[in-house]
Amino acid sequence: MADRVIWNYLEELPEQEAAWREWQSGLSGWHRFNTFYTHYLRVEGRRVKLLNCPSPCEQGYPRQVIENSPSNIVAVCPQNQADPIQLKFRDILIYALRRDIFHQALCVSMQINRPSNNAWREFGSTWYLGDYCDLASKIHCPVYLTYQAAMLPEAISSLCRLHQEPFLLMAPTGHGLTPEAQQLLANNNSVLFSMEAELSLQSDGSFKPGRNIMECMKSRRDGCLQDGQCKTLPIEAYKFLVYNEK
């Protein structure tokens, strides 16, 4: 999927924020960068002191940002192994994901009913987005979102303790999913929704899902045996889609 770069990049940012130069570097060549920036990034008014070094070397130290004046800003190698990089003032400004707008767009695209108080609740590394309900298929499930691959097993474990009923957990990718966490999902008839595999950003800033939640939950339910064990775990389907696109 062409938008794979944004989901992987968001997963790499612990707080979903970075210097403008890092956003541009990390998403260089992505045809939807301007659309994403316009709709989902905001400037924080803070500046970075370190930038990732674009010159590969054995040390891999970040560049130190030195502000001599607003028009004279350079990123220098602390080991003096590379020439200084001239920067613009905007390059060192921190831009952060507008989570409220981003979450709202996800809810609209996935037909998720927001909480009654319109507040996104955070549980550790996981956000509660709302509930999905389809009366015709009798599918009802809470929907959560986590950004950090390293926290994925912990998020799944916590949600399984919180819910006896199935839930859907959205994540930028399926990276970080352990066999133990995968089995917890299977036992709870719950689904990991990989945004990398299922969502694409449109020119108007909305997201287009490859499958809706009803289809994901139904395939989860239909793939399970009577004893509750699943023939094919959801993440395996995502891995198939991702690696066969390469």
C-alpha positions as a Markdown table, in Angstrom:
| # | Residue | x | y | z |
|---|---|---|---|---|
| 1 | Met | 0.0 | 0.0 | 0.0 |
| 2 | Ala | 1.4 | 3.4 | -1.0 |
| 3 | Asp | 0.6 | 4.9 | 2.5 |
| 4 | Arg | 2.7 | 2.3 | 4.3 |
| 5 | Val | 5.4 | 4.9 | 5.0 |
| 6 | Ile | 3.2 | 7.1 | 7.3 |
| 7 | Trp | 2.0 | 4.2 | 9.5 |
| 8 | Asn | 5.6 | 2.9 | 10.0 |
| 9 | Tyr | 6.8 | 6.4 | 10.7 |
| 10 | Leu | 4.1 | 7.1 | 13.3 |
| 11 | Glu | 5.0 | 3.9 | 15.0 |
| 12 | Glu | 8.6 | 5.1 | 15.3 |
| 13 | Leu | 7.7 | 8.3 | 17.2 |
| 14 | Pro | 7.0 | 7.6 | 20.9 |
| 15 | Glu | 4.9 | 10.8 | 21.3 |
| 16 | Gln | 4.0 | 11.2 | 17.6 |
| 17 | Glu | 6.0 | 14.4 | 17.4 |
| 18 | Ala | 9.3 | 15.4 | 15.7 |
| 19 | Ala | 11.1 | 18.3 | 14.2 |
| 20 | Trp | 9.9 | 19.6 | 10.8 |
| 21 | Arg | 13.1 | 18.4 | 9.1 |
| 22 | Glu | 12.5 | 14.9 | 10.6 |
| 23 | Trp | 8.9 | 14.7 | 9.3 |
| 24 | Gln | 10.1 | 15.7 | 5.8 |
| 25 | Ser | 13.0 | 13.3 | 5.9 |
| 26 | Gly | 11.0 | 10.4 | 7.2 |
| 27 | Leu | 8.2 | 10.9 | 4.8 |
| 28 | Ser | 10.2 | 12.0 | 1.8 |
| 29 | Gly | 8.7 | 10.9 | -1.5 |
| 30 | Trp | 5.2 | 10.2 | 0.0 |
| 31 | His | 2.7 | 11.6 | -2.4 |
| 32 | Arg | 0.2 | 12.4 | 0.4 |
| 33 | Phe | 2.6 | 14.3 | 2.7 |
| 34 | Asn | 1.1 | 17.7 | 2.1 |
| 35 | Thr | -2.3 | 16.4 | 2.7 |
| 36 | Phe | -1.3 | 14.7 | 5.9 |
| 37 | Tyr | 0.6 | 17.8 | 7.2 |
| 38 | Thr | -2.3 | 20.2 | 6.4 |
| 39 | His | -4.9 | 18.1 | 8.2 |
| 40 | Tyr | -3.0 | 16.3 | 11.0 |
| 41 | Leu | 0.1 | 18.2 | 12.1 |
| 42 | Arg | 0.4 | 21.3 | 14.3 |
| 43 | Val | 3.5 | 23.3 | 15.3 |
| 44 | Glu | 4.2 | 23.1 | 19.0 |
| 45 | Gly | 6.3 | 26.3 | 19.5 |
| 46 | Arg | 9.2 | 24.2 | 20.8 |
| 47 | Arg | 12.5 | 23.6 | 19.1 |
| 48 | Val | 14.8 | 20.5 | 19.1 |
| 49 | Lys | 18.4 | 20.4 | 20.2 |
| 50 | Leu | 19.3 | 17.2 | 18.4 |
| 51 | Leu | 18.5 | 15.9 | 14.9 |
| 52 | Asn | 19.1 | 12.5 | 13.4 |
| 53 | Cys | 22.3 | 12.5 | 11.4 |
| 54 | Pro | 21.8 | 12.0 | 7.6 |
| 55 | Ser | 25.5 | 11.0 | 7.1 |
| 56 | Pro | 25.9 | 7.3 | 8.0 |
| 57 | Cys | 28.9 | 6.5 | 10.1 |
| 58 | Glu | 29.9 | 3.9 | 12.6 |
| 59 | Gln | 29.1 | 6.1 | 15.6 |
| 60 | Gly | 25.6 | 7.2 | 14.5 |
| 61 | Tyr | 25.5 | 10.1 | 16.9 |
| 62 | Pro | 22.7 | 12.7 | 16.4 |
| 63 | Arg | 23.6 | 16.1 | 15.2 |
| 64 | Gln | 23.7 | 19.0 | 17.7 |
| 65 | Val | 21.6 | 22.0 | 16.7 |
| 66 | Ile | 23.4 | 25.3 | 17.2 |
| 67 | Glu | 21.4 | 28.5 | 16.9 |
| 68 | Asn | 23.7 | 31.4 | 16.2 |
| 69 | Ser | 20.8 | 33.5 | 15.0 |
| 70 | Pro | 17.4 | 32.9 | 13.5 |
| 71 | Ser | 19.0 | 32.9 | 10.1 |
| 72 | Asn | 22.1 | 31.1 | 11.0 |
| 73 | Ile | 21.3 | 27.6 | 12.4 |
| 74 | Val | 23.5 | 24.6 | 11.9 |
| 75 | Ala | 23.5 | 20.9 | 12.8 |
| 76 | Val | 27.0 | 19.8 | 13.7 |
| 77 | Cys | 28.5 | 16.3 | 14.1 |
| 78 | Pro | 29.7 | 15.9 | 17.7 |
| 79 | Gln | 32.6 | 13.8 | 16.5 |
| 80 | Asn | 33.5 | 16.2 | 13.7 |
| 81 | Gln | 33.1 | 13.4 | 11.2 |
| 82 | Ala | 30.9 | 15.4 | 8.7 |
| 83 | Asp | 30.4 | 18.9 | 7.6 |
| 84 | Pro | 27.8 | 21.1 | 9.4 |
| 85 | Ile | 24.3 | 21.2 | 7.8 |
| 86 | Gln | 22.7 | 24.6 | 7.4 |
| 87 | Leu | 19.1 | 24.7 | 8.7 |
| 88 | Lys | 16.1 | 26.9 | 8.4 |
| 89 | Phe | 14.3 | 28.0 | 11.5 |
| 90 | Arg | 11.3 | 25.9 | 10.6 |
| 91 | Asp | 13.5 | 22.8 | 10.3 |
| 92 | Ile | 14.0 | 22.7 | 14.1 |
| 93 | Leu | 10.4 | 23.5 | 15.1 |
| 94 | Ile | 8.6 | 20.5 | 16.6 |
| 95 | Tyr | 5.4 | 19.4 | 14.9 |
| 96 | Ala | 3.0 | 17.0 | 16.6 |
| 97 | Leu | 0.1 | 14.8 | 15.5 |
| 98 | Arg | -3.2 | 16.5 | 16.1 |
| 99 | Arg | -4.6 | 13.4 | 17.9 |
| 100 | Asp | -8.1 | 14.8 | 18.4 |
| 101 | Ile | -8.6 | 15.5 | 14.7 |
| 102 | Phe | -6.8 | 12.3 | 13.7 |
| 103 | His | -8.9 | 10.2 | 16.0 |
| 104 | Gln | -12.1 | 11.9 | 14.8 |
| 105 | Ala | -11.1 | 11.1 | 11.1 |
| 106 | Leu | -10.5 | 7.5 | 12.0 |
| 107 | Cys | -13.9 | 7.3 | 13.7 |
| 108 | Val | -15.7 | 8.7 | 10.7 |
| 109 | Ser | -14.0 | 6.4 | 8.3 |
| 110 | Met | -14.6 | 3.3 | 10.4 |
| 111 | Gln | -18.1 | 4.3 | 11.5 |
| 112 | Ile | -17.1 | 4.3 | 15.2 |
| 113 | Asn | -19.4 | 5.9 | 17.6 |
| 114 | Arg | -17.5 | 8.4 | 19.7 |
| 115 | Pro | -17.9 | 8.3 | 23.6 |
| 116 | Ser | -20.9 | 10.3 | 24.9 |
| 117 | Asn | -18.6 | 13.0 | 26.3 |
| 118 | Asn | -16.7 | 13.2 | 23.1 |
| 119 | Ala | -13.4 | 12.7 | 25.0 |
| 120 | Trp | -10.8 | 10.3 | 23.9 |
| 121 | Arg | -9.8 | 8.2 | 27.0 |
| 122 | Glu | -6.2 | 7.0 | 27.3 |
| 123 | Phe | -5.3 | 3.8 | 29.1 |
| 124 | Gly | -1.5 | 3.8 | 29.4 |
| 125 | Ser | -0.3 | 3.5 | 25.8 |
| 126 | Thr | -3.9 | 2.8 | 24.4 |
| 127 | Trp | -6.6 | 5.2 | 23.4 |
| 128 | Tyr | -10.3 | 4.3 | 23.6 |
| 129 | Leu | -11.9 | 5.6 | 20.4 |
| 130 | Gly | -15.5 | 4.5 | 20.9 |
| 131 | Asp | -17.8 | 1.6 | 20.0 |
| 132 | Tyr | -18.8 | 0.0 | 16.8 |
| 133 | Cys | -22.3 | -1.4 | 16.5 |
| 134 | Asp | -24.0 | -3.2 | 13.6 |
| 135 | Leu | -27.5 | -4.4 | 14.6 |
| 136 | Ala | -28.0 | -6.5 | 11.5 |
| 137 | Ser | -25.0 | -8.7 | 12.1 |
| 138 | Lys | -25.3 | -8.4 | 15.9 |
| 139 | Ile | -21.7 | -7.1 | 16.1 |
| 140 | His | -20.8 | -4.7 | 18.9 |
| 141 | Cys | -17.3 | -4.0 | 20.1 |
| 142 | Pro | -15.2 | -1.3 | 21.7 |
| 143 | Val | -12.5 | 0.1 | 19.5 |
| 144 | Tyr | -9.0 | 1.0 | 20.8 |
| 145 | Leu | -5.8 | 2.5 | 19.2 |
| 146 | Thr | -2.2 | 2.1 | 20.2 |
| 147 | Tyr | 0.7 | 3.7 | 18.4 |
| 148 | Gln | 3.7 | 1.9 | 19.9 |
| 149 | Ala | 4.7 | -1.6 | 18.6 |
| 150 | Ala | 6.8 | -2.3 | 21.7 |
| 151 | Met | 3.7 | -1.8 | 23.8 |
| 152 | Leu | 1.4 | -4.0 | 21.7 |
| 153 | Pro | 1.6 | -7.2 | 23.8 |
| 154 | Glu | 0.9 | -5.1 | 27.0 |
| 155 | Ala | -2.0 | -3.3 | 25.4 |
| 156 | Ile | -3.6 | -6.6 | 24.2 |
| 157 | Ser | -3.1 | -8.2 | 27.6 |
| 158 | Ser | -4.7 | -5.2 | 29.4 |
| 159 | Leu | -7.6 | -5.1 | 27.1 |
| 160 | Cys | -8.3 | -8.8 | 27.4 |
| 161 | Arg | -8.4 | -8.4 | 31.2 |
| 162 | Leu | -10.7 | -5.4 | 30.8 |
| 163 | His | -13.1 | -7.1 | 28.4 |
| 164 | Gln | -14.8 | -10.4 | 28.3 |
| 165 | Glu | -16.4 | -9.6 | 25.0 |
| 166 | Pro | -14.5 | -9.1 | 21.7 |
| 167 | Phe | -12.8 | -5.8 | 20.9 |
| 168 | Leu | -10.9 | -4.3 | 18.0 |
| 169 | Leu | -7.4 | -2.8 | 18.5 |
| 170 | Met | -6.1 | -0.5 | 15.8 |
| 171 | Ala | -2.3 | -0.2 | 15.4 |
| 172 | Pro | -0.1 | 1.4 | 12.7 |
| 173 | Thr | 1.3 | -2.0 | 11.9 |
| 174 | Gly | 1.4 | -5.5 | 13.3 |
| 175 | His | 5.0 | -5.2 | 14.3 |
| 176 | Gly | 5.7 | -6.3 | 17.9 |
| 177 | Leu | 2.9 | -8.8 | 18.1 |
| 178 | Thr | 4.1 | -11.8 | 20.0 |
| 179 | Pro | 2.7 | -15.4 | 19.8 |
| 180 | Glu | 1.4 | -15.0 | 23.3 |
| 181 | Ala | -0.4 | -11.8 | 22.5 |
| 182 | Gln | -1.7 | -13.3 | 19.3 |
| 183 | Gln | -3.2 | -16.2 | 21.3 |
| 184 | Leu | -4.9 | -13.8 | 23.7 |
| 185 | Leu | -6.6 | -12.2 | 20.8 |
| 186 | Ala | -7.7 | -15.5 | 19.4 |
| 187 | Asn | -9.1 | -16.7 | 22.8 |
| 188 | Asn | -11.1 | -13.5 | 23.1 |
| 189 | Asn | -12.3 | -13.5 | 19.5 |
| 190 | Ser | -10.8 | -10.1 | 19.1 |
| 191 | Val | -9.1 | -8.4 | 16.2 |
| 192 | Leu | -5.9 | -6.5 | 15.6 |
| 193 | Phe | -6.6 | -4.0 | 12.8 |
| 194 | Ser | -3.4 | -3.1 | 11.0 |
| 195 | Met | -3.8 | 0.5 | 9.6 |
| 196 | Glu | -0.8 | -0.2 | 7.3 |
| 197 | Ala | -2.7 | -3.0 | 5.6 |
| 198 | Glu | -6.2 | -1.6 | 5.8 |
| 199 | Leu | -6.3 | 2.2 | 5.5 |
| 200 | Ser | -5.3 | 4.6 | 2.8 |
| 201 | Leu | -5.2 | 8.4 | 3.0 |
| 202 | Gln | -7.4 | 10.2 | 0.5 |
| 203 | Ser | -6.7 | 13.6 | -1.2 |
| 204 | Asp | -9.4 | 15.3 | 1.1 |
| 205 | Gly | -7.7 | 14.1 | 4.2 |
| 206 | Ser | -10.2 | 11.3 | 4.9 |
| 207 | Phe | -9.2 | 7.6 | 5.3 |
| 208 | Lys | -10.5 | 4.8 | 3.1 |
| 209 | Pro | -10.7 | 1.4 | 4.7 |
| 210 | Gly | -10.0 | -1.8 | 2.7 |
| 211 | Arg | -12.4 | -3.6 | 5.0 |
| 212 | Asn | -14.9 | -2.1 | 7.6 |
| 213 | Ile | -15.0 | -3.3 | 11.2 |
| 214 | Met | -18.0 | -5.5 | 10.5 |
| 215 | Glu | -16.1 | -7.4 | 7.9 |
| 216 | Cys | -13.1 | -7.7 | 10.2 |
| 217 | Met | -15.1 | -9.0 | 13.2 |
| 218 | Lys | -17.2 | -11.3 | 11.0 |
| 219 | Ser | -14.2 | -12.9 | 9.4 |
| 220 | Arg | -12.8 | -13.3 | 12.9 |
| 221 | Arg | -16.0 | -15.0 | 14.1 |
| 222 | Asp | -16.5 | -17.1 | 11.0 |
| 223 | Gly | -12.9 | -18.3 | 11.2 |
| 224 | Cys | -13.3 | -19.7 | 14.7 |
| 225 | Leu | -14.1 | -23.3 | 15.6 |
| 226 | Gln | -16.8 | -24.2 | 18.1 |
| 227 | Asp | -14.3 | -24.5 | 20.9 |
| 228 | Gly | -13.3 | -20.9 | 20.4 |
| 229 | Gln | -9.9 | -21.6 | 18.8 |
| 230 | Cys | -9.3 | -19.8 | 15.5 |
| 231 | Lys | -8.1 | -21.6 | 12.4 |
| 232 | Thr | -6.3 | -18.5 | 11.0 |
| 233 | Leu | -5.2 | -15.6 | 13.3 |
| 234 | Pro | -5.9 | -12.1 | 11.9 |
| 235 | Ile | -2.3 | -11.0 | 11.9 |
| 236 | Glu | -1.3 | -13.8 | 9.6 |
| 237 | Ala | -3.7 | -12.3 | 7.0 |
| 238 | Tyr | -2.1 | -8.9 | 7.4 |
| 239 | Lys | 1.4 | -10.4 | 7.1 |
| 240 | Phe | 0.4 | -12.0 | 3.9 |
| 241 | Leu | -0.9 | -8.8 | 2.5 |
| 242 | Val | 2.1 | -6.7 | 3.6 |
| 243 | Tyr | 4.9 | -9.0 | 2.4 |
| 244 | Asn | 3.2 | -10.0 | -0.8 |
| 245 | Glu | 3.1 | -6.3 | -1.8 |
| 246 | Lys | 6.9 | -6.0 | -1.7 |
